[in-house]
């Protein structure tokens, strides 16, 4: 079994090499999988990809022509893969549905605390000898209403953590979690969540039904000065509407670990370059916006789990064994 990896960083190689079984060969590439790099799959049985690799119908046809049999996602999201095209070309798609829900949930809480108490700004002030507290005032999270959109593994973990602050947690999901309900989380319609929440945290997948779920209309229903957190998928935001709401002070705080056009930005060092994404540049120019570069998953536990589950997935499908992590296209 030969696997070619795309969009790899040094830490990917460290963890995949650590758990590498006998009989599997790895080829690592730091570049993304796209129409320019797809020729690199030659003589490999599987491609291993990450969140920003493009696997559309055209790429899949080229993979099939090179006798590739498996598309192996080392992440939970699969919106970057044309699942129907994969099925039509007899390619099996597998993913890592969860690796450390605590990692992402805890990062969402970190964004909330940092935005609220402005510890990132205080850190820089102290290093410059500025001990003034002016403009560092925050608010008590205690007894605030926290709205959670999406209560899968990560969303449920976030609910449990944030409830520990003494908050009132309300949630919206098409499937209600009975355990969360027994612990005091109240499910409400989306519009009610938008209007009642002081802080809104997104933990839902990017689907046709959730694309740009945060838009001008939904933002208008929110409280003035609302805090908005997104550690899920950039496409859940209409970024232009978010910027407009920041300018109007409708959104009081914004924390993001994802961005809808992050593909050419995140995971790379651009510190010596001029960024040509004017929308992103405008976004980070606001003093009440905090952006991290898709690092919410980035813990030792999560990287170990990603490597282990990815290897287990490819081993099972290659042997023809039952694999719970195969991704199928939605039924028509």
N, C-alpha and C positions, 0 to 999 in steps of 0.2 A: 504494500500500500504506500503510494507516494502522495503527499499532501503539499500543495503550494499555498503559502500564506501571503496575504496582501495587507497593506496598511499596518505593518508591524512596527513596534517600538522596541527598544532594548529590553523593557520589562516583559513583553510578550515572549520573547525568546528565552529569557531566564526561566519563566514558569513552565512553558511548554517543554523545554529541554529537561527540566527537573522531573516531570512526570511522563516522559517519553517511554512508551513500551517498545519491546523488541518487535521487529518486523515492520515498523513504520519509518519512512524517510520524510524529513521536512526540507522544504526550500522556502526561505524567508525573503520577502520583498517589502521594502518600506513604502513603496508607491501604492496608490489605490488601484483597485481593479476597475478598469474602464475600457473603452474601445481601443485605446492606445497601448494598453498593457496586457490585454487578454491573450496575446500570443505566448505569453510566459507560462501559460497553463499546459503547454505541450508536454506529453509524456507523464502527466500526473493523473491520478485517479480522482482526486478531490481538490476543491478550492476552499480555503478557510478565510472568511471575510469578517469585516467589522461594520460598524454602523454607517459609515459614509462611503462604502464601496457600492458602485452602481451595477446592479445585476438585472438589467431590463431584458426584454424579449430578444433583442439583437445580441446581447452578450451571451444569453443562454443558448442561442442557436450556435454560436461559436464554441461555447464550452462543449456542447453535444458533439459537434463536428470533430473535436479533439479527443473524443472518447472519455470526457470527464463524466463521472457518474454521481458525484455527491457535491452539494453546496452546503458547507458547514459554517454556520453562523456562530461566532464566539461572543454572542450577545443575546439579549432577549428580544429586541425589536427585529421585525422582518419586513418592514414597509419598503425597504430598498430592494426587495426581490420580487420579480414577477412570478408569483407562485403558479399561476395557470400555465405560463410558458414553460416553467420547470416541469410540471406534470406532463404537458404535451410532448416534451422532449425526453421523458423518462429519467429525469434527474431528481434524486431524493434530496429534500431540504430538511436540515435539522438545526436546532437552536439550543441555547442555554436559557431556559425560561426564568430561572432565578439563580443568582450566585451569592448575593448577600443583600437581602432586602434591608437589613440594618444599615449597610453602608450608605445607600441612597437616602433612606429615611433620615439618618443622622445628619447627612449633609444638608438636607432641606432645613432641618432645625438649626444647623450652623448658620445658614444664610439668614434665617429669621432673626437669630440673636445678634448677628453681626450688623445687619441693617438697622435693627432697633437700637442697640446700645452703642453702635458706631465704634466698635473696638478696633477696626482696621484704621480708622482715622486717629483714634487716640494713640495707637501704637506709633504711627508716623510722627505725631506731635511730640511725644515724649522723647523720641530719638533726636528731635531737633531742639530739645530743651524747652518746649512749650507745654506748660502744665495747666493751661487754662481749660476750664470746663465749658466755656461758651460754645453753643451749638452742638453739644454732645448729648443733649437730653433725650431720653427714650421714654418708654411707657411700660407699665406692668403687663406682662402677658397673662398673668393670673386673671381669671374670670372673663377673658376675651372670648369671642366666638370664632372658632377656627373652622373654615369650610374646606373639606377634602373632596376633590373630584377624582374618583377612581379609588376603589378600596380592594385592589388585588393584594398580592404579597407585600409590595412596598407601601402602598397606601394604608393597609391595615397596620403595618409596623409603625408608620408615621403617626397614625391615630393614637396608638398605645403610648408612644413616647410623648407626644404633645399633650395628651390628657394628663400626664404626670405633672404638668405645670399648673394644674387646677383650672383648665380651660373648659369651655363648653364646645364640644366637637359635633359638628353636623356634617353629613356626607351625602354624596350623590353617586350612584352607580346603577347600572341596569340589573346587576345581581347584588342583592343585599347580603352582607356577612352577618350571620346570626350570632356569632361569637362577639363581634363588635357591638351589636345591639344589646347583648346581655351585659356589656361593660359600660353602657351609657351613651354610646354613639347613636345619634338619631339620624335616620335617613329622611331626606326631604327632597322635593322637586328641585331641579337645577336653578330655576328662577328664584326660589326662596333662599337657596344657599347663596346666590349672588347678592341678594339684597340684605341679608342678615350678617354676613361674615365680616369680621375685622381683618382677618388674614385668610387668604385663599391659596391652597397648595395643590398643584396638579400632579396626579400620579396615574394617569390613564394612557393607554397605548394610542398611537397615531393611526386612526382608521378614517374611512370616509365620513363616519358619523361624528368624529371628534376633531377633524381638521379645522383649524382656526376657530375652535370653540371659544377662545377668547378673542372677541372682535368688538367693533364699535358698539353694537347693540348690547352685547353682554356686559361690556364695561360700563355702559350708561346705567345699568341696573345696580351696580355696586355702590357701596358706601363711598362718600368722599374721603380721600386719603387712605384707601384700602392698601394693604400690603399683598403683593402678588408674587408667588413663588412657583418656578417651573424647573423641576429636575427630571422631567420625563422626555418630551420630544419638542423640538423647536417649532415644528409645524402646527402645534396646538395654538400658537399665537399668530394673530394678524399683527405683525411687527409695526406696520405703519399706524395702525389704530392704537397700539400700545404707546408709541412715541407721542402721538397726538394727546393721549390721555395724561401722559407725564407732563407735557407742556401746559395742559390745562389744570394740572395739579389734582386731577381726579384719582390717579394712582399716586399714592404717597411714598411707596417703597416698592422696588422691583428687584427680585433676586432670580437669576437665571444660571443654570448650568448647561443649557442647550440653546441653540440658535438655529432658525430654519435654514440658513445658508452657511452652516458651520463647516461644511465639507472641505473647503480649501483653507480654513482658518485654524480650527482646533487640532491639537496634537502636534503642531509644528511651531518652530521658533521663527517668529516674524519680527523680532526686536530690532533688526537692522534694516527693515524694509518699510516702505510706505504701503499701508493697507488701502486698497481701492474700493472697499465696501463702505460706501458713504452711509448706508443705513446703520450698519454696526457702529461706525464711528460716532454717529449722532446718538445712538443708544447709550454708549459708554460715557458720553460727555455729561450726562446728568449726575449730579452729586448724590442722588438718592437711588442710584442703580448699582448693583453689584453683580458682576458676571464672572463665573469660573468656567474653565474650558473643558467641560464634559468630564469632570473628575469625581463626580459623586460616587461612582462605582469603585474608585481607586483605593482599595485597601488590600492588605496581604491576604486576608481571608477570601475576598472576592476573586482576586487573580488566581489563587490556588483552585478555587471552585470552578472558575471558567475553564482552566486547563483540564482539570479532571473530568468534568462533564463533557467537554468537547471531545476529548479522547474516547470516553465511554460511548458517546453517540456514534462516532465514526466506526468504532470497533463493532458495535451491535449491528448497524445497517450493513456493514461490509460482510458480516457473517450471516446476514439474513435473519437475525434475532429480533424479537419485539423491542421497539424503541418508543418510549412515551413522548419523546421530544421531536418527532417528525412533524413538520408543518405542512398542512394541506391547504389548497385554495378554498375560499368560501364556497359553499354549495350554492348553485344557481337556482 
